[in-house]
Amino acid sequence: MGGSTKFLAKTPGVGPKTAERLSLELRSTLSQWREVVGLSTSFGVGLTPDLHADIEMTLLALGYTASEVMQALKALSSDANRAKTASSEEWIRDAIAYLTES
């Protein structure tokens, strides 16, 4: 969520320190929530924890279930070429395409 702190800091009234604090709190909350709903805490090839969290949260917000998210990330991370892709947008787009085809 490194890019998220920069994005959050652009919000009126939120400076860099507040953005970092919010990011840390959200990471902690996401980690706890991941355990509660049974999402994997292991990250696939090419997925950093921050990238994994961004993808996961976006797919869940779009209405996909935790098991669907895990299935898509597992399938997509098995592709060695994907490890070179650091863009969460590309991962999300490909995950949605995978889930639509399934």
C-alpha positions in Angstrom: 0.0 0.0 0.0 3.0 2.3 -0.5 1.2 4.0 -3.3 -1.9 4.3 -1.1 -0.1 6.6 1.3 0.8 9.0 -1.5 -2.8 8.8 -2.6 -4.2 9.3 0.9 -1.8 12.2 1.5 -3.4 14.1 -1.4 -6.7 14.1 0.5 -7.4 17.6 2.1 -6.4 17.5 5.8 -4.4 14.4 5.5 -0.6 14.8 5.6 2.1 12.2 5.0 2.2 11.1 8.7 -1.6 10.7 8.9 -1.6 8.8 5.6 1.1 6.4 6.9 -0.8 5.9 10.2 -4.0 5.1 8.3 -2.1 2.7 6.0 -0.6 0.9 8.9 -4.0 0.6 10.7 -5.7 -0.7 7.5 -2.9 -3.3 6.9 -3.4 -4.5 10.5 -7.2 -4.6 10.1 -6.9 -6.4 6.7 -4.6 -9.0 8.2 -7.0 -9.7 11.1 -10.0 -9.8 8.7 -8.1 -12.1 6.3 -7.7 -14.6 9.2 -11.4 -14.3 10.2 -12.7 -15.0 6.7 -10.1 -17.7 6.0 -8.2 -16.0 3.2 -4.6 -17.2 2.6 -1.8 -15.3 4.1 0.7 -16.7 1.6 1.4 -14.6 -1.5 1.9 -16.0 -4.9 4.7 -15.5 -7.3 5.2 -11.8 -8.0 2.8 -10.7 -5.3 4.1 -8.5 -2.5 1.9 -8.3 0.6 0.8 -4.8 -0.5 0.0 -5.8 -4.0 -1.9 -8.9 -2.8 -3.9 -6.7 -0.4 -4.8 -4.2 -3.1 -6.0 -7.0 -5.4 -7.8 -8.9 -2.7 -9.7 -5.8 -1.4 -10.7 -4.7 -4.9 -12.1 -8.1 -5.8 -13.9 -8.5 -2.5 -15.4 -5.0 -3.0 -16.6 -6.1 -6.4 -18.6 -8.9 -4.8 -16.3 -11.9 -5.3 -16.2 -14.4 -2.4 -13.0 -15.1 -0.5 -12.7 -18.5 -2.0 -13.1 -17.1 -5.5 -10.4 -14.5 -4.8 -8.0 -17.2 -3.5 -8.7 -19.4 -6.5 -8.0 -16.6 -9.0 -4.8 -15.4 -7.3 -3.5 -19.0 -7.0 -4.2 -19.7 -10.7 -2.8 -16.4 -11.9 0.3 -16.5 -9.7 1.3 -19.9 -11.1 2.2 -18.1 -14.4 5.9 -17.3 -14.3 5.5 -14.4 -16.7 3.0 -12.7 -14.4 5.7 -12.3 -11.8 7.1 -9.5 -13.9 3.8 -7.6 -13.7 3.8 -5.2 -10.7 0.6 -3.4 -11.7 -2.4 -4.2 -9.5 -4.7 -3.0 -12.3 -3.4 -5.8 -14.6 -3.7 -8.4 -11.9 -7.3 -7.3 -11.1 -8.3 -7.2 -14.8 -6.8 -10.7 -15.3 -8.4 -12.0 -12.1 -11.8 -10.8 -13.2 -11.3 -12.4 -16.6 -10.3 -15.6 -14.9 -13.3 -15.6 -12.6 -15.7 -14.7 -15.5 -14.4 -17.7 -17.5 -14.7 -20.1 -14.6 
